[in-house]
Amino acid sequence: MSLSETVSRIDRLSDDERECIEICNEAAEVCEWCADECLGDADMEECARLCRDVADIASLHARFMARDSNYSAELAEACAGACEECAAECDRHDADHCQVCADVLRECAESCRTMMAA
């Protein structure tokens, strides 16, 4: 069963919440990939560090939303901020993995901001 199929089975989630969970998980995955690709390059250390931070925050936020945690709004704010900072760092690099990561992170930040406004 895919992640979207699993998330769709959680009845109490709105479409926006489902989308946010999915994009947070995608952000975590792409950040792990980007961080791994940056390893060993001194010019990419900040990118790798920020990607690892986002991977942790985004996956935690997805889990908190799935279980309807009272702390989800605070994590949405932290996740959006981390995604925006990391996307800006990734934009500084020409590597394909950085560009893909930046695109996903901007989408994740937007989705998390939607969750904050809900």
C-alpha atoms as a printed R data frame, in Angstrom:
    type eleno elety resid chain resno       x      y      z
1   ATOM     1    CA   MET     A     1   0.000  0.000  0.000
2   ATOM     2    CA   SER     A     2   1.419  3.401 -0.960
3   ATOM     3    CA   LEU     A     3   1.711  6.307  1.451
4   ATOM     4    CA   SER     A     4  -1.145  8.183 -0.211
5   ATOM     5    CA   GLU     A     5  -3.366  5.095  0.055
6   ATOM     6    CA   THR     A     6  -2.498  4.758  3.734
7   ATOM     7    CA   VAL     A     7  -3.074  8.455  4.444
8   ATOM     8    CA   SER     A     8  -6.386  8.332  2.571
9   ATOM     9    CA   ARG     A     9  -7.629  5.737  5.074
10  ATOM    10    CA   ILE     A    10  -7.379  8.202  7.973
11  ATOM    11    CA   ASP     A    11 -10.974  9.422  7.834
12  ATOM    12    CA   ARG     A    12 -10.669 12.523  9.971
13  ATOM    13    CA   LEU     A    13  -8.042 14.196  7.762
14  ATOM    14    CA   SER     A    14  -8.997 16.997  5.396
15  ATOM    15    CA   ASP     A    15  -7.632 17.034  1.851
16  ATOM    16    CA   ASP     A    16  -5.187 19.789  2.877
17  ATOM    17    CA   GLU     A    17  -3.957 17.685  5.806
18  ATOM    18    CA   ARG     A    18  -3.513 14.639  3.594
19  ATOM    19    CA   GLU     A    19  -1.565 16.699  1.086
20  ATOM    20    CA   CYS     A    20   0.614 18.185  3.825
21  ATOM    21    CA   ILE     A    21   1.449 14.761  5.258
22  ATOM    22    CA   GLU     A    22   2.395 13.502  1.806
23  ATOM    23    CA   ILE     A    23   4.539 16.529  0.908
24  ATOM    24    CA   CYS     A    24   6.238 16.487  4.329
25  ATOM    25    CA   ASN     A    25   7.201 12.866  3.750
26  ATOM    26    CA   GLU     A    26   8.394 13.699  0.241
27  ATOM    27    CA   ALA     A    27  10.439 16.594  1.646
28  ATOM    28    CA   ALA     A    28  12.042 14.274  4.197
29  ATOM    29    CA   GLU     A    29  12.993 11.813  1.474
30  ATOM    30    CA   VAL     A    30  14.382 14.382 -0.960
31  ATOM    31    CA   CYS     A    31  16.337 16.058  1.841
32  ATOM    32    CA   GLU     A    32  17.938 12.763  2.839
33  ATOM    33    CA   TRP     A    33  18.942 12.259 -0.802
34  ATOM    34    CA   CYS     A    34  20.294 15.807 -1.136
35  ATOM    35    CA   ALA     A    35  22.228 15.612  2.147
36  ATOM    36    CA   ASP     A    36  23.765 12.309  1.104
37  ATOM    37    CA   GLU     A    37  24.834 13.764 -2.248
38  ATOM    38    CA   CYS     A    38  26.422 16.753 -0.472
39  ATOM    39    CA   LEU     A    39  28.608 14.636  1.809
40  ATOM    40    CA   GLY     A    40  32.333 15.082  1.327
41  ATOM    41    CA   ASP     A    41  32.065 18.494 -0.339
42  ATOM    42    CA   ALA     A    42  33.127 21.270  2.048
43  ATOM    43    CA   ASP     A    43  31.148 23.832  0.031
44  ATOM    44    CA   MET     A    44  27.976 21.807  0.604
45  ATOM    45    CA   GLU     A    45  28.192 21.315  4.376
46  ATOM    46    CA   GLU     A    46  25.526 23.912  5.186
47  ATOM    47    CA   CYS     A    47  23.212 22.433  2.573
48  ATOM    48    CA   ALA     A    48  23.642 18.942  4.031
49  ATOM    49    CA   ARG     A    49  23.080 20.191  7.589
50  ATOM    50    CA   LEU     A    50  19.898 22.067  6.686
51  ATOM    51    CA   CYS     A    51  18.599 19.123  4.655
52  ATOM    52    CA   ARG     A    52  19.085 16.805  7.612
53  ATOM    53    CA   ASP     A    53  17.216 19.262  9.852
54  ATOM    54    CA   VAL     A    54  14.315 19.469  7.411
55  ATOM    55    CA   ALA     A    55  14.176 15.693  7.007
56  ATOM    56    CA   ASP     A    56  13.739 15.305 10.761
57  ATOM    57    CA   ILE     A    57  11.261 18.161 11.217
58  ATOM    58    CA   ALA     A    58   9.151 17.255  8.173
59  ATOM    59    CA   SER     A    59   8.843 13.591  9.103
60  ATOM    60    CA   LEU     A    60   7.984 14.522 12.691
61  ATOM    61    CA   HIS     A    61   5.360 16.995 11.504
62  ATOM    62    CA   ALA     A    62   3.779 14.353  9.249
63  ATOM    63    CA   ARG     A    63   3.567 11.916 12.165
64  ATOM    64    CA   PHE     A    64   2.075 14.552 14.478
65  ATOM    65    CA   MET     A    65  -0.591 15.441 11.894
66  ATOM    66    CA   ALA     A    66  -1.452 11.777 11.366
67  ATOM    67    CA   ARG     A    67  -2.125 11.341 15.074
68  ATOM    68    CA   ASP     A    68  -3.905 14.710 15.472
69  ATOM    69    CA   SER     A    69  -1.351 16.061 17.945
70  ATOM    70    CA   ASN     A    70  -2.003 19.307 19.777
71  ATOM    71    CA   TYR     A    71   1.508 20.386 18.763
72  ATOM    72    CA   SER     A    72   0.997 20.064 15.018
73  ATOM    73    CA   ALA     A    73   0.527 23.817 14.459
74  ATOM    74    CA   GLU     A    74   3.831 24.628 16.164
75  ATOM    75    CA   LEU     A    75   5.594 21.991 14.084
76  ATOM    76    CA   ALA     A    76   3.948 23.329 10.917
77  ATOM    77    CA   GLU     A    77   5.537 26.707 11.625
78  ATOM    78    CA   ALA     A    78   8.948 25.181 12.363
79  ATOM    79    CA   CYS     A    79   8.747 22.966  9.291
80  ATOM    80    CA   ALA     A    80   7.767 25.844  6.994
81  ATOM    81    CA   GLY     A    81  10.633 27.998  8.266
82  ATOM    82    CA   ALA     A    82  13.182 25.199  7.962
83  ATOM    83    CA   CYS     A    83  11.951 24.359  4.451
84  ATOM    84    CA   GLU     A    84  12.258 27.976  3.342
85  ATOM    85    CA   GLU     A    85  15.771 28.334  4.749
86  ATOM    86    CA   CYS     A    86  16.913 25.052  3.224
87  ATOM    87    CA   ALA     A    87  15.327 25.867 -0.158
88  ATOM    88    CA   ALA     A    88  17.238 29.158 -0.215
89  ATOM    89    CA   GLU     A    89  20.479 27.289  0.506
90  ATOM    90    CA   CYS     A    90  19.740 24.640 -2.139
91  ATOM    91    CA   ASP     A    91  19.016 27.410 -4.671
92  ATOM    92    CA   ARG     A    92  22.624 28.572 -4.263
93  ATOM    93    CA   HIS     A    93  23.895 25.312 -5.799
94  ATOM    94    CA   ASP     A    94  23.646 24.102 -9.394
95  ATOM    95    CA   ALA     A    95  23.490 20.399 -8.535
96  ATOM    96    CA   ASP     A    96  20.339 18.654 -9.769
97  ATOM    97    CA   HIS     A    97  19.645 17.180 -6.336
98  ATOM    98    CA   CYS     A    98  19.717 20.659 -4.810
99  ATOM    99    CA   GLN     A    99  17.356 22.070 -7.421
100 ATOM   100    CA   VAL     A   100  14.878 19.200 -7.016
101 ATOM   101    CA   CYS     A   101  15.100 19.567 -3.251
102 ATOM   102    CA   ALA     A   102  14.463 23.325 -3.377
103 ATOM   103    CA   ASP     A   103  11.335 22.814 -5.503
104 ATOM   104    CA   VAL     A   104   9.870 20.221 -3.117
105 ATOM   105    CA   LEU     A   105  10.746 22.335 -0.076
106 ATOM   106    CA   ARG     A   106   8.957 25.403 -1.399
107 ATOM   107    CA   GLU     A   107   5.850 23.266 -1.926
108 ATOM   108    CA   CYS     A   108   6.195 21.800  1.568
109 ATOM   109    CA   ALA     A   109   6.585 25.243  3.153
110 ATOM   110    CA   GLU     A   110   3.438 26.444  1.379
111 ATOM   111    CA   SER     A   111   1.490 23.397  2.534
112 ATOM   112    CA   CYS     A   112   2.657 23.842  6.122
113 ATOM   113    CA   ARG     A   113   1.672 27.521  6.038
114 ATOM   114    CA   THR     A   114  -1.809 26.418  4.900
115 ATOM   115    CA   MET     A   115  -1.952 24.123  7.948
116 ATOM   116    CA   MET     A   116  -0.966 27.019 10.212
117 ATOM   117    CA   ALA     A   117  -3.830 29.114  8.853
118 ATOM   118    CA   ALA     A   118  -6.400 26.330  9.293
